[in-house]
């Protein structure tokens, strides 16, 4: 009986922690990389054949410092990102969707 209760408790903790956890550094990187890819697609569509490599951006790294929960499905995270050779620290708001974490403009 003790084993059953302990197993049930562990399973409950596992499932509940997965529901409300903040985005990982990799998930933030993936969400930000989607934005960079969308921006590059817009540049390519506007410039056509005149696109040069220096017009496009590449997300190199993302370092998560901390996150603050804003709602059940969104967090504001302080990150340092390196895009091309520029290193910037900023707050990024992310929301959980069916497709994973997405960067949100506010």
C-alpha positions in Angstrom: 0.0 0.0 0.0 2.8 2.4 0.8 4.5 1.7 -2.6 1.2 2.5 -4.4 0.7 5.8 -2.5 4.3 6.8 -3.1 4.1 6.0 -6.8 0.8 7.9 -7.1 2.4 10.9 -5.4 5.4 10.9 -7.7 3.2 10.6 -10.8 1.0 13.5 -9.6 4.0 15.7 -9.0 5.5 14.9 -12.4 2.3 15.6 -14.3 1.5 18.8 -12.4 5.0 20.2 -12.7 4.9 19.7 -16.5 1.7 21.8 -16.7 3.0 25.0 -15.2 6.7 25.0 -15.9 8.5 27.9 -17.4 10.2 27.6 -20.8 13.7 26.1 -20.9 16.6 27.8 -22.4 16.3 25.6 -25.5 12.6 26.3 -25.8 13.3 30.1 -25.7 16.0 29.6 -28.3 13.6 27.7 -30.6 10.9 30.4 -30.1 13.3 33.3 -30.8 14.7 31.4 -33.8 11.2 31.2 -35.3 11.0 35.0 -35.1 14.4 35.4 -36.8 13.4 32.9 -39.6 10.1 34.8 -40.1 12.0 38.1 -40.3 14.5 36.7 -42.8 11.6 35.4 -44.9 10.0 38.9 -45.0 13.4 40.4 -46.1 13.8 37.7 -48.8 10.3 38.4 -50.1 10.8 42.1 -50.2 14.3 42.2 -51.6 14.0 39.2 -54.0 17.2 38.5 -55.8 18.9 41.5 -54.2 19.3 39.8 -50.8 22.8 39.7 -49.5 24.0 37.6 -46.6 24.5 40.7 -44.4 20.8 41.5 -44.7 19.8 38.2 -43.0 20.2 37.5 -39.3 21.3 34.3 -37.5 20.5 33.6 -33.9 23.6 32.1 -32.4 22.9 31.7 -28.6 20.3 32.4 -26.0 21.1 32.5 -22.3 18.1 32.5 -19.9 18.6 34.5 -16.7 15.2 34.2 -15.1 11.5 34.0 -15.9 8.4 35.5 -14.2 5.0 33.9 -14.6 2.5 36.4 -16.1 -0.5 34.0 -16.6 -1.2 30.3 -16.8 0.5 30.1 -20.2 2.8 33.0 -20.4 6.2 34.0 -18.9 8.4 37.1 -19.2 12.0 35.9 -19.3 15.2 37.9 -19.1 17.6 36.6 -21.7 20.9 37.5 -23.3 20.9 36.6 -27.0 23.7 36.7 -29.6 22.4 37.6 -33.1 25.2 37.6 -35.6 27.9 39.2 -33.6 25.7 41.4 -31.4 25.0 40.5 -27.8 21.9 42.0 -26.2 20.1 41.5 -23.0 16.3 42.0 -23.0 13.0 40.8 -21.6 11.0 38.4 -23.9 7.4 37.4 -23.3 6.6 33.9 -24.3 3.3 32.0 -24.4 2.7 28.3 -24.6 0.7 27.2 -27.6 -0.1 23.8 -29.1 3.0 24.3 -31.3 5.3 25.0 -28.3 6.5 28.3 -26.9 6.0 31.5 -29.0 7.4 35.0 -28.6 4.7 37.5 -28.0 4.7 41.2 -28.8 3.2 43.3 -26.1 
